[in-house]
Amino acid sequence: MTESWTVLKVLRWTTDYLAGKGISSPRLDAELLIGSALTKDRVGLYLCYDQPLEPAELTQIRRLVARRANREPLQYILGHTEFWSLPFKVVPGVLIPRADTEILVEEVERLLEQSLPAADDLILDVGTGSGAIAIAIAHTFKQRWPTMQVDAIDVSDEALTLARHNAEQNQVAGQIRFHQCDMAQLNQIDAAKPYRMIVSNPPYITTAEMTELMPEVLDHEPHLALEAGDDGLQCYRLLCAQALSALQPSGWLVVEVGATQAEEVQTMMEQAGLEQTFQRQDYSGIARVVGGRSPVAAPKL
Ligand SMILES: C[S@@+](CC[C@H](N)C(=O)[O-])C[C@H]1O[C@@H](n2cnc3c(N)ncnc32)[C@H](O)[C@@H]1O
């Protein structure tokens, strides 16, 4: 390329190229990719539209654009995202936290606000992935509940390594203990007492639905984080089966569910003996969160 390849010219070319590859927000993605290659934010990029690009800069832009054209998620290419207004590192092999999951954190916050936990109460995040939920909760309650302890489990080593990094980056490493553990065996977590709350955004996509996912998800995100058997409900079965033994009296189980799963998961919770079950809709009116509470302890005679 010659000096005629200015930032603006590359931006226009990249936008058209990504649009041709079926990317739904080609201009924004082009800006973020070029900005990343040039270590500039979007405003910084606008301010240097006429700047000619060096060959090394063009090479780096080409590399990033080729990855996006291959439908790799933008967040994996940039290496970071935001969740609950906090910065998160993301790496291929670990699910990218979704804005939808903030509804689950809002619900956790609402329930904990109703009666702030006792000093030694514990929270459990099942399938922590990047650590998004555990870190958002710890960050929100760190000041008001300085002794708070969140246990965060995942079967994936890669996820736990990333989650530990994100906890440090967000200054909540002291509030979270990470364990490698299968959600089928919550009794193997070395917890001092039953949990005040168990929260989870588990895998919930059915085997049939997997084939319909966007290439960004199907070809690049870990299937371990997504797929949950023929009916997508296998993780909820595991969590409901263990809820009464893992929760303290009046403790909450709160989970994110797929778009059509709320009724079945609520029924499952009721059949498992949970009370005060509820659903919470997201901002598009889809029931996204289901919760239930373990019964209060029988009074001692
Ligand atoms: C949908 S992702 C959620 C990640 C993160 N909590 C979030 O909301 O962004 C589900 C997570 O559960 C983990 N997982 C899958 N099967 C598991 C199992 N049997 N036991 C524990 N974790 C599991 C996956 O590795 C993945 O990190």
The ligand as an ORCA input file, in Angstrom:
! r2SCAN-3c Opt
* xyz 0 1
  C     -23.088    -19.947     30.271
  S     -21.457    -20.024     30.929
  C     -21.568    -18.740     32.165
  C     -20.268    -18.052     32.467
  C     -20.416    -16.831     33.371
  N     -21.035    -17.187     34.627
  C     -21.242    -15.778     32.688
  O     -22.398    -15.570     33.075
  O     -20.719    -15.106     31.768
  C     -21.505    -21.517     31.864
  C     -20.216    -21.882     32.580
  O     -20.449    -23.143     33.254
  C     -19.284    -23.935     33.156
  N     -19.697    -25.341     33.279
  C     -20.204    -26.161     32.327
  N     -20.495    -27.370     32.839
  C     -20.148    -27.311     34.163
  C     -20.214    -28.249     35.233
  N     -20.686    -29.476     35.040
  N     -19.813    -27.855     36.446
  C     -19.323    -26.594     36.651
  N     -19.241    -25.661     35.677
  C     -19.644    -26.023     34.441
  C     -18.677    -23.586     31.821
  O     -17.304    -23.900     31.783
  C     -18.988    -22.084     31.721
  O     -17.917    -21.328     32.210
*
